[in-house]
Amino acid sequence: MDSDTYDLFLEQLKRYVREKLVPAEELLESTGKIPEDILSEMTEMGLFGITIPLAYGGSEMTITQYINTIMELSWAAPAFRSILTMNTGMVASALKNFGTPEQKSNWLPQLAAGAICSFALTEPGSGSDSANLKTQAKRIKDGYVLTGTKRYITNAPFAELVLVMARTAGENLPGNQHVSAFLVPTDLPGVTIGKPDKKMGQDGSQIADVILEGVVVPPEALLGEVEGNGFKIAMASLNTGRLSVAAAAVGYAKRILDCGIQYSLEREAFGESISNFQLIQAMLAESETEIYASQCMIEDASRRADRGEDVIVKAAAAKMFASEMCVRVANRVVQIHGGAGYLCEYKAERFFRDSLVYKIYEGTTQILQLMIAKRILKHYGS
């Protein structure tokens, strides 16, 4: 997307987020799902295809444009981002980078048109230890039979397509080549979506188990039609996913800080606005500084990714820092609200609950710390 067109798009999106999505947050909380009219509007705006190539009905944004779009969208409740980023991030990335021409022609136009997707890697017994998954893909004459359970799968209750990571070898192989990726429509016999899980926050962003019981898929369901690439596909897709989560954390932190600033200006104590109190000012200043630092990290990593550089460490670092930052900002804003920050009547408590999961998905802070350290130590040891 050329820069002038993108600037116009971003300005339109900013207005839409504030004028339509933010006012819809109360309905989102009460119903637990995004209203159908908003989903239709998001589709008409082309939001589900922003990273998909023009040839397949998308807008073909650069990574930098995509990440800035997510940051702007994330001023509103997190559900509006999560409903589309499986399409635009994880699944679209996997298809673009590893899919056959036929797989791209079949699925990418559907994704751009708003078909909801899920990315299924996590299992009941393998979260951070994702290479130790148990879901089996047994080779048969006419394809594969998939059996297993995937857990905490975002968008599962709405998904039409699930990108499933499954084991195609009994033993763990070097380079995790025992894992393969499969494109699994949810209307196939044997696919069951569990009851949506009740969560601490992020209302409207639904997660559930995806249960596979003898699901038969044709050979062309194997992404790239090559066995053993699943873990490679998952890790490559996670780079974009981690930058997206980092951008979401920054966008939401900006919204949270705005709420804190507005409250500090309106609330009076000891005969004056609490915004005049130096400890309140310190919390606002620390929050603004950390948001700025996070945004700089994300912009640098995104530009490097657009240039084709290896950004595994930088994407992980940006996600780790930004997600922790968002929670710190939310915590400060609760403190700025004082007793009111603990009440559901105000938004501060929801912001805090919503923020916590950013530290968990797409790699917990602790797993990312280990991964970053392992890579930089390997670099210095080579």
C-alpha positions as CSV (number, residue, x, y, z in Angstrom):
1,M,0.0,0.0,0.0
2,D,1.5,3.3,-1.0
3,S,2.2,5.8,1.8
4,D,-0.5,8.4,0.8
5,T,-3.2,5.7,0.6
6,Y,-2.0,4.2,3.9
7,D,-2.1,7.6,5.7
8,L,-5.7,8.1,4.6
9,F,-6.6,4.6,5.7
10,L,-5.0,5.0,9.1
11,E,-6.9,8.3,9.7
12,Q,-10.2,6.6,8.7
13,L,-9.4,3.7,11.0
14,K,-8.6,6.1,13.9
15,R,-12.0,7.7,13.6
16,Y,-13.8,4.4,13.3
17,V,-12.1,3.0,16.4
18,R,-13.1,6.0,18.5
19,E,-16.6,6.6,17.0
20,K,-17.8,3.0,16.6
21,L,-15.7,0.4,18.4
22,V,-15.1,2.2,21.7
23,P,-18.9,2.9,22.1
24,A,-19.6,-0.8,21.4
25,E,-17.4,-2.0,24.2
26,E,-20.3,-2.2,26.8
27,L,-22.3,-4.4,24.4
28,L,-19.2,-6.5,23.8
29,E,-18.8,-7.1,27.5
30,S,-22.5,-8.0,28.0
31,T,-22.8,-10.4,25.1
32,G,-19.3,-11.8,25.0
33,K,-19.0,-11.4,21.2
34,I,-18.4,-8.7,18.6
35,P,-21.7,-7.5,17.1
36,E,-22.4,-8.8,13.6
37,D,-22.8,-5.3,12.2
38,I,-19.4,-4.4,13.3
39,L,-17.9,-7.6,11.9
40,S,-19.5,-6.7,8.6
41,E,-18.1,-3.2,8.7
42,M,-14.6,-4.5,9.5
43,T,-14.9,-6.8,6.6
44,E,-16.1,-4.1,4.2
45,M,-13.2,-1.9,5.4
46,G,-10.8,-4.6,4.3
47,L,-9.4,-5.2,7.7
48,F,-9.3,-9.0,7.4
49,G,-7.1,-8.8,4.3
50,I,-4.6,-6.0,5.2
51,T,-1.6,-8.3,4.9
52,I,-2.8,-10.5,2.1
53,P,-1.4,-10.0,-1.4
54,L,-3.4,-7.9,-3.8
55,A,-3.7,-10.9,-6.2
56,Y,-5.8,-12.6,-3.5
57,G,-8.0,-9.7,-2.6
58,G,-6.0,-8.1,0.1
59,S,-4.2,-4.8,0.7
60,E,-0.7,-6.2,0.9
61,M,0.5,-3.9,3.7
62,T,4.2,-4.0,4.7
63,I,4.9,-5.4,8.1
64,T,5.5,-1.9,9.4
65,Q,2.1,-0.7,8.0
66,Y,0.4,-3.8,9.5
67,I,1.9,-3.3,12.9
68,N,1.0,0.4,13.0
69,T,-2.5,-0.6,12.0
70,I,-2.8,-3.0,14.9
71,M,-1.5,-0.4,17.2
72,E,-4.2,2.0,16.1
73,L,-6.9,-0.6,16.3
74,S,-5.9,-1.6,19.8
75,W,-7.0,1.7,21.3
76,A,-10.3,-0.2,21.5
77,A,-11.1,-3.4,23.4
78,P,-8.7,-6.3,22.6
79,A,-11.4,-8.5,21.0
80,F,-11.5,-6.3,17.9
81,R,-7.8,-7.0,17.3
82,S,-7.9,-10.7,18.1
83,I,-10.8,-11.6,15.8
84,L,-8.8,-10.5,12.7
85,T,-5.1,-11.1,13.6
86,M,-5.3,-14.8,13.2
87,N,-6.2,-14.1,9.6
88,T,-3.9,-11.3,9.0
89,G,-1.0,-12.6,11.1
90,M,-0.4,-16.2,11.9
91,V,-2.5,-18.0,9.3
92,A,-1.9,-15.6,6.4
93,S,1.8,-15.5,7.1
94,A,2.0,-19.3,7.1
95,L,0.1,-19.6,3.8
96,K,2.0,-16.8,2.1
97,N,5.4,-18.2,3.1
98,F,4.8,-21.9,3.0
99,G,1.6,-22.7,1.1
100,T,1.4,-24.2,-2.4
101,P,-0.1,-22.0,-5.2
102,E,-3.3,-24.0,-4.9
103,Q,-3.5,-23.6,-1.2
104,K,-3.0,-19.8,-1.5
105,S,-5.6,-19.5,-4.3
106,N,-8.1,-21.5,-2.3
107,W,-7.7,-19.9,1.2
108,L,-6.2,-16.4,1.0
109,P,-9.2,-14.9,-0.8
110,Q,-11.5,-16.4,1.8
111,L,-9.4,-15.0,4.6
112,A,-9.4,-11.6,3.0
113,A,-13.2,-11.8,2.7
114,G,-13.6,-12.3,6.5
115,A,-13.5,-16.1,7.0
116,I,-12.4,-16.5,10.7
117,C,-9.3,-18.5,11.4
118,S,-7.5,-20.1,14.3
119,F,-4.0,-21.2,14.9
120,A,-3.8,-24.5,16.9
121,L,-0.5,-25.3,18.5
122,T,-1.1,-25.4,22.3
123,E,-2.4,-28.6,23.9
124,P,-3.4,-29.6,27.4
125,G,0.0,-31.0,28.1
126,S,2.2,-28.8,25.9
127,G,2.0,-25.0,26.2
128,S,5.5,-23.5,26.3
129,D,6.9,-26.9,25.5
130,S,5.2,-26.8,22.1
131,A,7.4,-29.3,20.3
132,N,6.2,-32.0,22.7
133,L,2.6,-32.0,21.3
134,K,0.6,-35.2,21.2
135,T,-1.9,-34.6,18.4
136,Q,-1.3,-37.3,15.8
137,A,-1.5,-37.1,12.0
138,K,-1.5,-40.6,10.7
139,R,-0.8,-41.2,7.0
140,I,-3.4,-43.2,5.1
141,K,-3.9,-43.9,1.4
142,D,-6.1,-40.9,0.7
143,G,-4.5,-38.3,3.1
144,Y,-4.2,-38.1,6.9
145,V,-6.2,-38.9,10.0
146,L,-5.9,-36.3,12.8
147,T,-6.5,-37.1,16.4
148,G,-5.9,-34.9,19.5
149,T,-7.0,-31.9,21.5
150,K,-5.8,-28.3,21.1
151,R,-6.3,-25.9,24.0
152,Y,-6.8,-22.1,24.5
153,I,-7.4,-21.6,20.8
154,T,-8.3,-18.0,20.0
155,N,-11.4,-17.6,17.7
156,A,-12.2,-21.3,17.9
157,P,-15.9,-20.8,18.5
158,F,-16.2,-18.7,15.3
159,A,-13.5,-20.3,13.2
160,E,-14.1,-21.7,9.7
161,L,-10.5,-22.8,9.3
162,V,-7.9,-24.0,11.9
163,L,-4.2,-24.3,11.1
164,V,-3.4,-27.4,13.2
165,M,0.1,-28.5,14.3
166,A,0.3,-32.3,14.5
167,R,2.8,-35.0,14.9
168,T,3.7,-37.0,11.7
169,A,6.4,-39.0,13.4
170,G,6.3,-41.0,16.6
171,E,9.6,-39.9,18.0
172,N,10.9,-36.3,18.4
173,L,13.1,-35.7,15.4
174,P,16.1,-33.2,15.1
175,G,14.9,-29.7,14.3
176,N,11.4,-30.8,15.5
177,Q,10.7,-32.3,12.1
178,H,8.2,-34.6,13.7
179,V,5.7,-31.6,13.5
180,S,3.6,-30.8,10.4
181,A,1.0,-28.2,9.7
182,F,-2.5,-28.9,8.4
183,L,-5.3,-26.7,7.1
184,V,-8.4,-28.1,8.7
185,P,-11.9,-26.7,8.0
186,T,-14.1,-26.8,11.1
187,D,-17.0,-28.4,9.3
188,L,-15.2,-31.7,8.7
189,P,-16.6,-34.8,10.5
190,G,-14.8,-35.4,13.7
191,V,-14.0,-31.7,14.5
192,T,-15.6,-30.5,17.7
193,I,-15.3,-27.0,19.2
194,G,-15.4,-27.0,23.0
195,K,-17.4,-24.7,25.2
196,P,-15.8,-21.2,25.3
197,D,-13.6,-20.8,28.4
198,K,-14.4,-18.2,31.0
199,K,-11.5,-15.8,31.3
200,M,-10.2,-13.1,33.6
201,G,-10.5,-10.4,30.9
202,Q,-10.6,-9.6,27.2
203,D,-14.3,-10.1,26.9
204,G,-15.5,-10.9,23.3
205,S,-12.2,-12.6,22.4
206,Q,-13.3,-16.2,22.8
207,I,-11.0,-19.2,23.3
208,A,-12.0,-22.9,23.4
209,D,-10.6,-26.4,22.8
210,V,-10.5,-27.8,19.3
211,I,-11.1,-31.6,19.5
212,L,-10.0,-33.8,16.6
213,E,-11.5,-37.3,16.6
214,G,-10.4,-39.3,13.6
215,V,-10.6,-36.3,11.3
216,V,-9.8,-37.3,7.7
217,V,-8.1,-34.7,5.6
218,P,-6.8,-35.0,2.0
219,P,-3.1,-34.8,1.1
220,E,-3.5,-31.2,0.0
221,A,-4.5,-30.2,3.6
222,L,-0.8,-30.6,4.5
223,L,0.5,-27.0,4.4
224,G,3.1,-26.8,1.6
225,E,2.5,-30.6,1.0
226,V,5.7,-31.3,2.8
227,E,5.9,-33.1,6.1
228,G,8.2,-31.9,9.0
229,N,7.8,-28.2,8.4
230,G,5.2,-27.5,11.1
231,F,7.5,-26.2,13.8
232,K,9.4,-24.1,11.3
233,I,6.1,-22.6,10.1
234,A,4.9,-22.0,13.6
235,M,8.0,-20.2,14.7
236,A,8.2,-18.1,11.6
237,S,4.6,-17.1,12.0
238,L,5.2,-16.2,15.6
239,N,7.5,-13.4,14.7
240,T,4.7,-11.4,13.1
241,G,2.4,-12.6,16.0
242,R,4.7,-11.3,18.6
243,L,5.1,-7.9,16.9
244,S,1.3,-7.8,16.7
245,V,0.9,-8.5,20.4
246,A,3.6,-5.9,21.2
247,A,1.7,-3.3,19.1
248,A,-1.6,-4.3,20.8
249,A,0.0,-3.7,24.2
250,V,1.2,-0.3,23.1
251,G,-2.1,0.7,21.6
252,Y,-4.0,-0.3,24.7
253,A,-1.4,1.3,27.0
254,K,-2.0,4.6,25.2
255,R,-5.7,4.2,25.8
256,I,-5.1,3.3,29.5
257,L,-2.8,6.3,30.0
258,D,-5.3,8.6,28.4
259,C,-7.9,7.4,30.9
260,G,-5.5,8.0,33.8
261,I,-4.6,11.5,32.6
262,Q,-8.3,12.4,32.2
263,Y,-9.1,11.1,35.7
264,S,-6.2,12.9,37.3
265,L,-7.4,16.2,35.7
266,E,-11.0,15.8,36.9
267,R,-10.4,14.3,40.4
268,E,-9.7,16.7,43.2
269,A,-8.2,16.1,46.7
270,F,-7.1,18.4,49.4
271,G,-8.6,21.3,47.4
272,E,-6.8,20.8,44.1
273,S,-6.6,18.5,41.0
274,I,-4.6,15.4,41.8
275,S,-2.7,16.0,38.5
276,N,-0.8,18.6,40.5
277,F,0.6,16.0,42.9
278,Q,4.2,15.0,42.0
279,L,3.7,11.3,42.7
280,I,0.8,11.2,40.3
281,Q,2.9,13.1,37.8
282,A,5.7,10.6,38.2
283,M,3.4,7.7,37.4
284,L,2.1,9.5,34.3
285,A,5.7,10.4,33.2
286,E,7.0,6.8,33.7
287,S,4.0,5.5,31.7
288,E,4.6,7.9,28.8
289,T,8.3,7.0,28.7
290,E,7.8,3.3,28.7
291,I,5.1,3.5,26.0
292,Y,7.6,5.6,23.8
293,A,10.4,3.1,24.4
294,S,8.1,0.2,23.5
295,Q,7.0,1.9,20.3
296,C,10.5,2.6,19.2
297,M,11.5,-1.1,19.7
298,I,8.5,-2.2,17.7
299,E,9.1,0.3,14.8
300,D,12.8,-0.8,14.6
301,A,11.9,-4.5,14.6
302,S,9.2,-4.0,12.0
303,R,11.5,-2.1,9.6
304,R,14.1,-4.8,10.0
305,A,11.5,-7.5,9.2
306,D,10.5,-5.5,6.1
307,R,14.1,-5.6,5.0
308,G,14.2,-9.3,5.4
309,E,16.4,-9.4,8.5
310,D,16.2,-12.1,11.1
311,V,14.1,-10.5,13.8
312,I,13.5,-13.5,16.1
313,V,15.3,-11.9,19.0
314,K,14.1,-8.4,18.4
315,A,10.4,-9.4,18.0
316,A,10.6,-11.4,21.2
317,A,12.3,-8.5,23.0
318,A,9.7,-6.0,21.8
319,K,6.8,-8.3,22.8
320,M,8.3,-9.0,26.2
321,F,9.0,-5.4,27.0
322,A,5.8,-4.0,25.6
323,S,3.5,-6.6,27.3
324,E,5.2,-6.0,30.7
325,M,5.0,-2.3,30.1
326,C,1.2,-2.4,29.4
327,V,0.6,-4.2,32.7
328,R,2.7,-1.6,34.6
329,V,0.8,1.3,33.0
330,A,-2.6,-0.4,33.8
331,N,-1.4,-0.9,37.4
332,R,-0.4,2.7,37.8
333,V,-3.8,3.9,36.4
334,V,-5.6,1.8,38.9
335,Q,-3.5,3.5,41.6
336,I,-4.2,6.9,40.2
337,H,-7.9,6.1,40.5
338,G,-7.5,5.1,44.1
339,G,-10.5,3.2,45.5
340,A,-12.4,4.0,42.3
341,G,-9.9,1.9,40.4
342,Y,-11.2,-1.2,42.0
343,L,-14.8,-0.6,40.9
344,C,-16.3,-2.0,37.7
345,E,-18.0,1.4,37.3
346,Y,-14.7,2.7,36.1
347,K,-12.6,1.3,33.2
348,A,-9.3,1.1,35.1
349,E,-10.0,-2.4,36.6
350,R,-11.0,-3.8,33.1
351,F,-7.9,-2.3,31.6
352,F,-5.8,-4.1,34.2
353,R,-7.5,-7.5,33.7
354,D,-7.3,-7.2,29.9
355,S,-3.6,-6.4,30.0
356,L,-2.3,-9.4,31.9
357,V,-2.7,-11.9,29.1
358,Y,-0.3,-10.0,26.8
359,K,2.5,-11.4,29.1
360,I,1.3,-14.9,28.3
361,Y,0.3,-15.6,24.8
362,E,2.7,-15.8,21.8
363,G,5.4,-16.8,24.4
364,T,5.3,-16.0,28.1
365,T,7.8,-13.5,29.4
366,Q,9.8,-16.2,31.0
367,I,10.0,-18.3,27.9
368,L,11.0,-15.3,25.8
369,Q,13.7,-14.5,28.3
370,L,15.2,-18.0,27.9
371,M,14.9,-17.8,24.2
372,I,16.6,-14.4,23.9
373,A,19.4,-15.4,26.3
374,K,19.9,-18.7,24.4
375,R,20.3,-17.0,21.1
376,I,22.6,-14.2,22.2
377,L,24.8,-16.7,24.1
378,K,25.0,-18.9,21.0
379,H,26.0,-15.8,18.9
380,Y,28.8,-14.9,21.3
381,G,29.9,-18.5,21.6
382,S,30.2,-19.1,17.9
